[in-house]
């Protein structure tokens, strides 16, 4: 299973970005798809997850601003990020989870300027 995240970049505070994570291999619809992020000098933290039944959960720090969706036809999960803040600056990673298996992609950098 391979995951490829894209869509990161530099944006001003208050702006929006949409990250994508394309999944190849395995059975996409079975996976819970999560997003994590890691800021410089900090531990990787949970951002949100969409489960195979399309239930979504978000961390308190992004709830109401970020949303996760998935396109089963394209084997892709998205992270729509609105009202971005400088503290959202981090490398964002996608993660595919199914039973005891967990797969990570390389991250994509998001930088929010004040």
N, C-alpha and C positions, 0 to 999 in steps of 0.2 A: 504494500500500500504506500503510495507516495502522495504527499500534500504539497501544493505550491501556493503560497500566499503572495498576494500582490495588491497594489493600490495605495501603498503608503506614500508619504510625501510631506511637504512643508505647507502648513496652513495657518492663517491667523486665528487668534482666539475668536470664538463665536462662529467659526466656519464649520464646514462639513467635509467628510471624506467617506468613501465606501471601500472597504477592504473586501477582497475576494479570496477564497481558498478553494482551489480545484483539487479534487480527489481522483486518483486513478488507482485501479486495482481494488479488489474486494467488492463488497455489496454496499453501495453508498447508503441506501435507505435504512440499513440496519444500524448505522453508526449514530451515536450521539456525537454532535460536533460542537466543540467548545473553542472559545477564544481566551487566550491569556495574554498578559503583557509583562514586560520587564523594563523598568526604568533603570538608568545608570546607578549602580551602587545599591540597588534594591533587589529583593527576591521577586521571582516570577509570581504574579498574582492572577487570580481568576477574574475574568471579565463577564462571561456569560456562556450559556450552553443552550443548544436546541436538541431535544431528545428525538428519537425516531418517530414519536407520535406528534411532533411539532410543538410540544410543550417547551416553553423557554423560561430561563431563569437568568437573572442578572445580579451582579454585585451592586451593593448600595451606592457605590461611587459613580456608577454609570446609568443606573435605572432611570428611565424617563428621557435619557439622551441618546442611548445606543439601542439598536435593535438588530436581532439576528434573524436571518431568513435562509431558506435553502431552496435550491432548484434541483429537483431530483433528475430532471431530464438532462441537465448539464453537469451533474455530479459536483455541484459547487455550493458552498455556503458563503453568505455575505455578512459583513458587519457594517451596518450603517451607523455612522458616528456624527451626531449633530451637536451644536452648542459646545464645540470643543474648547477645552481649557488648557493652559500651559501644563498643568499637572497630568494631562493625558499623554504627554510626550513619553514615548517608550517604543521598544520593539514589540510588535504584536505577532503572536504565534497562533496558528490553528492546530487543533488536536482532535483526532478521530478516536472514539472509544467504542469498543464492542466487547462485552463480557470482560475477559481478563487482558485483552489486547489494547494497546494504546499507541498511537502513531502521531508523530510530530513532523511539521514542516519547518523549513527555514523561515525565519521571521521577516517582517517588513517594517521598516522604520516609519514612525509617525512623529513629526515634530510640530508642536503648536507654539507659535510665537505670540508674545503678549503685546 
